[in-house]
């Protein structure tokens, strides 16, 4: 699935959540962000050490 397709699906899900109220929209958005971070870590595109302030060279 390409980034464009993933963005389209995410937009549709957020749109559906927005129709159920603002609280559902915020929860869906937060879970989506967590999913993206976990996916990037598993793909090796994101290093948690960089996010937490610890570099690999230490």
mmCIF file of the N, C-alpha and C atoms, coordinates in Angstrom:
data_MODEL
# 
_entry.id   MODEL 
# 
loop_
_atom_site.group_PDB 
_atom_site.id 
_atom_site.type_symbol 
_atom_site.label_atom_id 
_atom_site.label_alt_id 
_atom_site.label_comp_id 
_atom_site.label_asym_id 
_atom_site.label_entity_id 
_atom_site.label_seq_id 
_atom_site.pdbx_PDB_ins_code 
_atom_site.Cartn_x 
_atom_site.Cartn_y 
_atom_site.Cartn_z 
_atom_site.occupancy 
_atom_site.B_iso_or_equiv 
_atom_site.pdbx_formal_charge 
_atom_site.auth_seq_id 
_atom_site.auth_comp_id 
_atom_site.auth_asym_id 
_atom_site.auth_atom_id 
_atom_site.pdbx_PDB_model_num 
ATOM 1   N N  . UNK A 1 1  ? 0.848   -1.168 0.000  1.00 0.00 ? 1  UNK A N  1 
ATOM 2   C CA . UNK A 1 1  ? 0.000   0.000  0.000  1.00 0.00 ? 1  UNK A CA 1 
ATOM 3   C C  . UNK A 1 1  ? 0.897   1.235  0.000  1.00 0.00 ? 1  UNK A C  1 
ATOM 4   N N  . UNK A 1 2  ? 0.670   2.125  -0.930 1.00 0.00 ? 2  UNK A N  1 
ATOM 5   C CA . UNK A 1 2  ? 1.508   3.325  -1.039 1.00 0.00 ? 2  UNK A CA 1 
ATOM 6   C C  . UNK A 1 2  ? 1.110   4.357  0.018  1.00 0.00 ? 2  UNK A C  1 
ATOM 7   N N  . UNK A 1 3  ? 1.953   5.367  0.148  1.00 0.00 ? 3  UNK A N  1 
ATOM 8   C CA . UNK A 1 3  ? 1.680   6.428  1.124  1.00 0.00 ? 3  UNK A CA 1 
ATOM 9   C C  . UNK A 1 3  ? 0.397   7.173  0.773  1.00 0.00 ? 3  UNK A C  1 
ATOM 10  N N  . UNK A 1 4  ? 0.127   7.320  -0.509 1.00 0.00 ? 4  UNK A N  1 
ATOM 11  C CA . UNK A 1 4  ? -1.101  8.006  -0.929 1.00 0.00 ? 4  UNK A CA 1 
ATOM 12  C C  . UNK A 1 4  ? -2.331  7.210  -0.517 1.00 0.00 ? 4  UNK A C  1 
ATOM 13  N N  . UNK A 1 5  ? -2.282  5.907  -0.717 1.00 0.00 ? 5  UNK A N  1 
ATOM 14  C CA . UNK A 1 5  ? -3.414  5.064  -0.331 1.00 0.00 ? 5  UNK A CA 1 
ATOM 15  C C  . UNK A 1 5  ? -3.598  5.048  1.174  1.00 0.00 ? 5  UNK A C  1 
ATOM 16  N N  . UNK A 1 6  ? -2.499  4.992  1.889  1.00 0.00 ? 6  UNK A N  1 
ATOM 17  C CA . UNK A 1 6  ? -2.575  5.011  3.346  1.00 0.00 ? 6  UNK A CA 1 
ATOM 18  C C  . UNK A 1 6  ? -3.168  6.333  3.828  1.00 0.00 ? 6  UNK A C  1 
ATOM 19  N N  . UNK A 1 7  ? -2.746  7.434  3.234  1.00 0.00 ? 7  UNK A N  1 
ATOM 20  C CA . UNK A 1 7  ? -3.296  8.741  3.595  1.00 0.00 ? 7  UNK A CA 1 
ATOM 21  C C  . UNK A 1 7  ? -4.783  8.845  3.299  1.00 0.00 ? 7  UNK A C  1 
ATOM 22  N N  . UNK A 1 8  ? -5.202  8.256  2.175  1.00 0.00 ? 8  UNK A N  1 
ATOM 23  C CA . UNK A 1 8  ? -6.617  8.267  1.818  1.00 0.00 ? 8  UNK A CA 1 
ATOM 24  C C  . UNK A 1 8  ? -7.437  7.484  2.839  1.00 0.00 ? 8  UNK A C  1 
ATOM 25  N N  . UNK A 1 9  ? -6.972  6.305  3.204  1.00 0.00 ? 9  UNK A N  1 
ATOM 26  C CA . UNK A 1 9  ? -7.681  5.490  4.192  1.00 0.00 ? 9  UNK A CA 1 
ATOM 27  C C  . UNK A 1 9  ? -7.732  6.208  5.537  1.00 0.00 ? 9  UNK A C  1 
ATOM 28  N N  . UNK A 1 10 ? -6.618  6.803  5.944  1.00 0.00 ? 10 UNK A N  1 
ATOM 29  C CA . UNK A 1 10 ? -6.591  7.527  7.209  1.00 0.00 ? 10 UNK A CA 1 
ATOM 30  C C  . UNK A 1 10 ? -7.576  8.699  7.182  1.00 0.00 ? 10 UNK A C  1 
ATOM 31  N N  . UNK A 1 11 ? -7.632  9.410  6.081  1.00 0.00 ? 11 UNK A N  1 
ATOM 32  C CA . UNK A 1 11 ? -8.567  10.526 5.954  1.00 0.00 ? 11 UNK A CA 1 
ATOM 33  C C  . UNK A 1 11 ? -10.013 10.085 6.027  1.00 0.00 ? 11 UNK A C  1 
ATOM 34  N N  . UNK A 1 12 ? -10.312 8.954  5.391  1.00 0.00 ? 12 UNK A N  1 
ATOM 35  C CA . UNK A 1 12 ? -11.674 8.435  5.442  1.00 0.00 ? 12 UNK A CA 1 
ATOM 36  C C  . UNK A 1 12 ? -12.064 8.001  6.855  1.00 0.00 ? 12 UNK A C  1 
ATOM 37  N N  . UNK A 1 13 ? -11.142 7.342  7.551  1.00 0.00 ? 13 UNK A N  1 
ATOM 38  C CA . UNK A 1 13 ? -11.420 6.909  8.921  1.00 0.00 ? 13 UNK A CA 1 
ATOM 39  C C  . UNK A 1 13 ? -11.613 8.115  9.828  1.00 0.00 ? 13 UNK A C  1 
ATOM 40  N N  . UNK A 1 14 ? -10.764 9.132  9.684  1.00 0.00 ? 14 UNK A N  1 
ATOM 41  C CA . UNK A 1 14 ? -10.911 10.341 10.511 1.00 0.00 ? 14 UNK A CA 1 
ATOM 42  C C  . UNK A 1 14 ? -12.210 11.072 10.184 1.00 0.00 ? 14 UNK A C  1 
ATOM 43  N N  . UNK A 1 15 ? -12.602 11.050 8.914  1.00 0.00 ? 15 UNK A N  1 
ATOM 44  C CA . UNK A 1 15 ? -13.874 11.664 8.536  1.00 0.00 ? 15 UNK A CA 1 
ATOM 45  C C  . UNK A 1 15 ? -15.059 10.956 9.181  1.00 0.00 ? 15 UNK A C  1 
ATOM 46  N N  . UNK A 1 16 ? -15.005 9.621  9.204  1.00 0.00 ? 16 UNK A N  1 
ATOM 47  C CA . UNK A 1 16 ? -16.063 8.866  9.864  1.00 0.00 ? 16 UNK A CA 1 
ATOM 48  C C  . UNK A 1 16 ? -16.088 9.137  11.361 1.00 0.00 ? 16 UNK A C  1 
ATOM 49  N N  . UNK A 1 17 ? -14.915 9.237  11.960 1.00 0.00 ? 17 UNK A N  1 
ATOM 50  C CA . UNK A 1 17 ? -14.858 9.514  13.391 1.00 0.00 ? 17 UNK A CA 1 
ATOM 51  C C  . UNK A 1 17 ? -15.390 10.913 13.689 1.00 0.00 ? 17 UNK A C  1 
ATOM 52  N N  . UNK A 1 18 ? -15.160 11.859 12.801 1.00 0.00 ? 18 UNK A N  1 
ATOM 53  C CA . UNK A 1 18 ? -15.627 13.224 13.017 1.00 0.00 ? 18 UNK A CA 1 
ATOM 54  C C  . UNK A 1 18 ? -17.155 13.298 13.001 1.00 0.00 ? 18 UNK A C  1 
ATOM 55  N N  . UNK A 1 19 ? -17.793 12.390 12.257 1.00 0.00 ? 19 UNK A N  1 
ATOM 56  C CA . UNK A 1 19 ? -19.252 12.409 12.228 1.00 0.00 ? 19 UNK A CA 1 
ATOM 57  C C  . UNK A 1 19 ? -19.851 11.884 13.524 1.00 0.00 ? 19 UNK A C  1 
ATOM 58  N N  . UNK A 1 20 ? -19.056 11.170 14.332 1.00 0.00 ? 20 UNK A N  1 
ATOM 59  C CA . UNK A 1 20 ? -19.542 10.626 15.599 1.00 0.00 ? 20 UNK A CA 1 
ATOM 60  C C  . UNK A 1 20 ? -19.221 11.526 16.784 1.00 0.00 ? 20 UNK A C  1 
ATOM 61  N N  . UNK A 1 21 ? -18.639 12.670 16.548 1.00 0.00 ? 21 UNK A N  1 
ATOM 62  C CA . UNK A 1 21 ? -18.342 13.595 17.631 1.00 0.00 ? 21 UNK A CA 1 
ATOM 63  C C  . UNK A 1 21 ? -16.857 13.917 17.691 1.00 0.00 ? 21 UNK A C  1 
ATOM 64  N N  . UNK A 1 22 ? -16.552 15.012 18.357 1.00 0.00 ? 22 UNK A N  1 
ATOM 65  C CA . UNK A 1 22 ? -15.171 15.471 18.427 1.00 0.00 ? 22 UNK A CA 1 
ATOM 66  C C  . UNK A 1 22 ? -14.302 14.535 19.258 1.00 0.00 ? 22 UNK A C  1 
ATOM 67  N N  . UNK A 1 23 ? -14.849 13.958 20.312 1.00 0.00 ? 23 UNK A N  1 
ATOM 68  C CA . UNK A 1 23 ? -14.086 13.040 21.160 1.00 0.00 ? 23 UNK A CA 1 
ATOM 69  C C  . UNK A 1 23 ? -13.617 11.820 20.379 1.00 0.00 ? 23 UNK A C  1 
ATOM 70  N N  . UNK A 1 24 ? -14.497 11.253 19.574 1.00 0.00 ? 24 UNK A N  1 
ATOM 71  C CA . UNK A 1 24 ? -14.128 10.094 18.753 1.00 0.00 ? 24 UNK A CA 1 
ATOM 72  C C  . UNK A 1 24 ? -13.072 10.486 17.735 1.00 0.00 ? 24 UNK A C  1 
ATOM 73  N N  . UNK A 1 25 ? -13.165 11.692 17.199 1.00 0.00 ? 25 UNK A N  1 
ATOM 74  C CA . UNK A 1 25 ? -12.176 12.185 16.233 1.00 0.00 ? 25 UNK A CA 1 
ATOM 75  C C  . UNK A 1 25 ? -10.798 12.279 16.873 1.00 0.00 ? 25 UNK A C  1 
ATOM 76  N N  . UNK A 1 26 ? -10.719 12.828 18.078 1.00 0.00 ? 26 UNK A N  1 
ATOM 77  C CA . UNK A 1 26 ? -9.436  13.002 18.762 1.00 0.00 ? 26 UNK A CA 1 
ATOM 78  C C  . UNK A 1 26 ? -8.829  11.642 19.119 1.00 0.00 ? 26 UNK A C  1 
ATOM 79  N N  . UNK A 1 27 ? -9.649  10.716 19.610 1.00 0.00 ? 27 UNK A N  1 
ATOM 80  C CA . UNK A 1 27 ? -9.152  9.383  19.952 1.00 0.00 ? 27 UNK A CA 1 
ATOM 81  C C  . UNK A 1 27 ? -8.636  8.675  18.701 1.00 0.00 ? 27 UNK A C  1 
ATOM 82  N N  . UNK A 1 28 ? -9.381  8.754  17.607 1.00 0.00 ? 28 UNK A N  1 
ATOM 83  C CA . UNK A 1 28 ? -8.956  8.122  16.357 1.00 0.00 ? 28 UNK A CA 1 
ATOM 84  C C  . UNK A 1 28 ? -7.665  8.736  15.851 1.00 0.00 ? 28 UNK A C  1 
ATOM 85  N N  . UNK A 1 29 ? -7.536  10.031 15.944 1.00 0.00 ? 29 UNK A N  1 
ATOM 86  C CA . UNK A 1 29 ? -6.315  10.698 15.514 1.00 0.00 ? 29 UNK A CA 1 
ATOM 87  C C  . UNK A 1 29 ? -5.126  10.268 16.362 1.00 0.00 ? 29 UNK A C  1 
ATOM 88  N N  . UNK A 1 30 ? -5.299  10.188 17.673 1.00 0.00 ? 30 UNK A N  1 
ATOM 89  C CA . UNK A 1 30 ? -4.203  9.783  18.567 1.00 0.00 ? 30 UNK A CA 1 
ATOM 90  C C  . UNK A 1 30 ? -3.775  8.348  18.296 1.00 0.00 ? 30 UNK A C  1 
ATOM 91  N N  . UNK A 1 31 ? -4.732  7.453  18.125 1.00 0.00 ? 31 UNK A N  1 
ATOM 92  C CA . UNK A 1 31 ? -4.402  6.059  17.837 1.00 0.00 ? 31 UNK A CA 1 
ATOM 93  C C  . UNK A 1 31 ? -3.720  5.938  16.478 1.00 0.00 ? 31 UNK A C  1 
ATOM 94  N N  . UNK A 1 32 ? -4.138  6.743  15.521 1.00 0.00 ? 32 UNK A N  1 
ATOM 95  C CA . UNK A 1 32 ? -3.492  6.743  14.208 1.00 0.00 ? 32 UNK A CA 1 
ATOM 96  C C  . UNK A 1 32 ? -2.046  7.189  14.288 1.00 0.00 ? 32 UNK A C  1 
ATOM 97  N N  . UNK A 1 33 ? -1.771  8.212  15.069 1.00 0.00 ? 33 UNK A N  1 
ATOM 98  C CA . UNK A 1 33 ? -0.391  8.694  15.228 1.00 0.00 ? 33 UNK A CA 1 
ATOM 99  C C  . UNK A 1 33 ? 0.469   7.622  15.890 1.00 0.00 ? 33 UNK A C  1 
ATOM 100 N N  . UNK A 1 34 ? -0.075  6.969  16.907 1.00 0.00 ? 34 UNK A N  1 
ATOM 101 C CA . UNK A 1 34 ? 0.661   5.885  17.558 1.00 0.00 ? 34 UNK A CA 1 
ATOM 102 C C  . UNK A 1 34 ? 0.938   4.761  16.574 1.00 0.00 ? 34 UNK A C  1 
ATOM 103 N N  . UNK A 1 35 ? -0.030  4.434  15.738 1.00 0.00 ? 35 UNK A N  1 
ATOM 104 C CA . UNK A 1 35 ? 0.150   3.397  14.728 1.00 0.00 ? 35 UNK A CA 1 
ATOM 105 C C  . UNK A 1 35 ? 1.228   3.739  13.722 1.00 0.00 ? 35 UNK A C  1 
ATOM 106 N N  . UNK A 1 36 ? 1.285   4.996  13.309 1.00 0.00 ? 36 UNK A N  1 
ATOM 107 C CA . UNK A 1 36 ? 2.328   5.426  12.367 1.00 0.00 ? 36 UNK A CA 1 
ATOM 108 C C  . UNK A 1 36 ? 3.709   5.309  13.000 1.00 0.00 ? 36 UNK A C  1 
ATOM 109 N N  . UNK A 1 37 ? 3.839   5.726  14.244 1.00 0.00 ? 37 UNK A N  1 
ATOM 110 C CA . UNK A 1 37 ? 5.134   5.652  14.928 1.00 0.00 ? 37 UNK A CA 1 
ATOM 111 C C  . UNK A 1 37 ? 5.573   4.200  15.076 1.00 0.00 ? 37 UNK A C  1 
ATOM 112 N N  . UNK A 1 38 ? 4.667   3.329  15.511 1.00 0.00 ? 38 UNK A N  1 
ATOM 113 C CA . UNK A 1 38 ? 5.005   1.913  15.665 1.00 0.00 ? 38 UNK A CA 1 
ATOM 114 C C  . UNK A 1 38 ? 5.370   1.300  14.316 1.00 0.00 ? 38 UNK A C  1 
ATOM 115 N N  . UNK A 1 39 ? 4.624   1.627  13.284 1.00 0.00 ? 39 UNK A N  1 
ATOM 116 C CA . UNK A 1 39 ? 4.922   1.110  11.954 1.00 0.00 ? 39 UNK A CA 1 
ATOM 117 C C  . UNK A 1 39 ? 6.284   1.544  11.451 1.00 0.00 ? 39 UNK A C  1 
ATOM 118 N N  . UNK A 1 40 ? 6.638   2.797  11.672 1.00 0.00 ? 40 UNK A N  1 
ATOM 119 C CA . UNK A 1 40 ? 7.952   3.282  11.238 1.00 0.00 ? 40 UNK A CA 1 
ATOM 120 C C  . UNK A 1 40 ? 9.083   2.652  12.028 1.00 0.00 ? 40 UNK A C  1 
ATOM 121 N N  . UNK A 1 41 ? 8.866   2.413  13.322 1.00 0.00 ? 41 UNK A N  1 
ATOM 122 C CA . UNK A 1 41 ? 9.886   1.745  14.131 1.00 0.00 ? 41 UNK A CA 1 
ATOM 123 C C  . UNK A 1 41 ? 10.087  0.324  13.625 1.00 0.00 ? 41 UNK A C  1 
ATOM 124 N N  . UNK A 1 42 ? 9.002   -0.386 13.355 1.00 0.00 ? 42 UNK A N  1 
ATOM 125 C CA . UNK A 1 42 ? 9.106   -1.761 12.875 1.00 0.00 ? 42 UNK A CA 1 
ATOM 126 C C  . UNK A 1 42 ? 9.732   -1.834 11.484 1.00 0.00 ? 42 UNK A C  1 
ATOM 127 N N  . UNK A 1 43 ? 9.501   -0.823 10.651 1.00 0.00 ? 43 UNK A N  1 
ATOM 128 C CA . UNK A 1 43 ? 10.102  -0.784 9.318  1.00 0.00 ? 43 UNK A CA 1 
ATOM 129 C C  . UNK A 1 43 ? 11.568  -0.366 9.361  1.00 0.00 ? 43 UNK A C  1 
ATOM 130 N N  . UNK A 1 44 ? 12.005  0.163  10.488 1.00 0.00 ? 44 UNK A N  1 
ATOM 131 C CA . UNK A 1 44 ? 13.378  0.625  10.610 1.00 0.00 ? 44 UNK A CA 1 
ATOM 132 C C  . UNK A 1 44 ? 13.588  2.036  10.101 1.00 0.00 ? 44 UNK A C  1 
ATOM 133 N N  . UNK A 1 45 ? 12.532  2.772  9.874  1.00 0.00 ? 45 UNK A N  1 
ATOM 134 C CA . UNK A 1 45 ? 12.625  4.151  9.381  1.00 0.00 ? 45 UNK A CA 1 
ATOM 135 C C  . UNK A 1 45 ? 12.737  5.171  10.503 1.00 0.00 ? 45 UNK A C  1 
ATOM 136 N N  . UNK A 1 46 ? 12.508  4.733  11.733 1.00 0.00 ? 46 UNK A N  1 
ATOM 137 C CA . UNK A 1 46 ? 12.514  5.652  12.862 1.00 0.00 ? 46 UNK A CA 1 
ATOM 138 C C  . UNK A 1 46 ? 13.255  4.995  14.012 1.00 0.00 ? 46 UNK A C  1 
ATOM 139 N N  . UNK A 1 47 ? 14.184  5.727  14.591 1.00 0.00 ? 47 UNK A N  1 
ATOM 140 C CA . UNK A 1 47 ? 14.951  5.230  15.728 1.00 0.00 ? 47 UNK A CA 1 
ATOM 141 C C  . UNK A 1 47 ? 14.421  5.896  16.995 1.00 0.00 ? 47 UNK A C  1 
ATOM 142 N N  . UNK A 1 48 ? 13.954  5.093  17.936 1.00 0.00 ? 48 UNK A N  1 
ATOM 143 C CA . UNK A 1 48 ? 13.399  5.652  19.168 1.00 0.00 ? 48 UNK A CA 1 
ATOM 144 C C  . UNK A 1 48 ? 14.448  6.399  19.974 1.00 0.00 ? 48 UNK A C  1 
ATOM 145 N N  . UNK A 1 49 ? 15.715  6.024  19.836 1.00 0.00 ? 49 UNK A N  1 
ATOM 146 C CA . UNK A 1 49 ? 16.786  6.725  20.538 1.00 0.00 ? 49 UNK A CA 1 
ATOM 147 C C  . UNK A 1 49 ? 16.870  8.184  20.118 1.00 0.00 ? 49 UNK A C  1 
ATOM 148 N N  . UNK A 1 50 ? 16.611  8.454  18.844 1.00 0.00 ? 50 UNK A N  1 
ATOM 149 C CA . UNK A 1 50 ? 16.612  9.836  18.368 1.00 0.00 ? 50 UNK A CA 1 
ATOM 150 C C  . UNK A 1 50 ? 15.455  10.629 18.970 1.00 0.00 ? 50 UNK A C  1 
ATOM 151 N N  . UNK A 1 51 ? 14.307  9.986  19.104 1.00 0.00 ? 51 UNK A N  1 
ATOM 152 C CA . UNK A 1 51 ? 13.154  10.677 19.675 1.00 0.00 ? 51 UNK A CA 1 
ATOM 153 C C  . UNK A 1 51 ? 13.325  10.946 21.165 1.00 0.00 ? 51 UNK A C  1 
ATOM 154 N N  . UNK A 1 52 ? 13.985  10.026 21.843 1.00 0.00 ? 52 UNK A N  1 
ATOM 155 C CA . UNK A 1 52 ? 14.146  10.157 23.285 1.00 0.00 ? 52 UNK A CA 1 
ATOM 156 C C  . UNK A 1 52 ? 15.394  10.931 23.682 1.00 0.00 ? 52 UNK A C  1 
ATOM 157 N N  . UNK A 1 53 ? 16.183  11.361 22.698 1.00 0.00 ? 53 UNK A N  1 
ATOM 158 C CA . UNK A 1 53 ? 17.351  12.177 22.982 1.00 0.00 ? 53 UNK A CA 1 
ATOM 159 C C  . UNK A 1 53 ? 18.636  11.412 23.156 1.00 0.00 ? 53 UNK A C  1 
ATOM 160 N N  . UNK A 1 54 ? 18.619  10.125 22.916 1.00 0.00 ? 54 UNK A N  1 
ATOM 161 C CA . UNK A 1 54 ? 19.829  9.324  23.036 1.00 0.00 ? 54 UNK A CA 1 
ATOM 162 C C  . UNK A 1 54 ? 20.271  8.917  21.634 1.00 0.00 ? 54 UNK A C  1 
ATOM 163 N N  . UNK A 1 55 ? 21.481  9.275  21.281 1.00 0.00 ? 55 UNK A N  1 
ATOM 164 C CA . UNK A 1 55 ? 22.009  8.907  19.979 1.00 0.00 ? 55 UNK A CA 1 
ATOM 165 C C  . UNK A 1 55 ? 22.586  7.516  19.980 1.00 0.00 ? 55 UNK A C  1 
ATOM 166 N N  . UNK A 1 56 ? 22.837  6.963  18.809 1.00 0.00 ? 56 UNK A N  1 
ATOM 167 C CA . UNK A 1 56 ? 23.398  5.621  18.700 1.00 0.00 ? 56 UNK A CA 1 
ATOM 168 C C  . UNK A 1 56 ? 24.879  5.588  19.055 1.00 0.00 ? 56 UNK A C  1 
ATOM 169 N N  . UNK A 1 57 ? 25.551  6.734  18.949 1.00 0.00 ? 57 UNK A N  1 
ATOM 170 C CA . UNK A 1 57 ? 27.009  6.746  19.153 1.00 0.00 ? 57 UNK A CA 1 
ATOM 171 C C  . UNK A 1 57 ? 27.404  6.773  20.626 1.00 0.00 ? 57 UNK A C  1 
ATOM 172 N N  . UNK A 1 58 ? 26.496  6.777  21.542 1.00 0.00 ? 58 UNK A N  1 
ATOM 173 C CA . UNK A 1 58 ? 26.837  6.826  22.974 1.00 0.00 ? 58 UNK A CA 1 
ATOM 174 C C  . UNK A 1 58 ? 26.981  5.451  23.546 1.00 0.00 ? 58 UNK A C  1 
# 
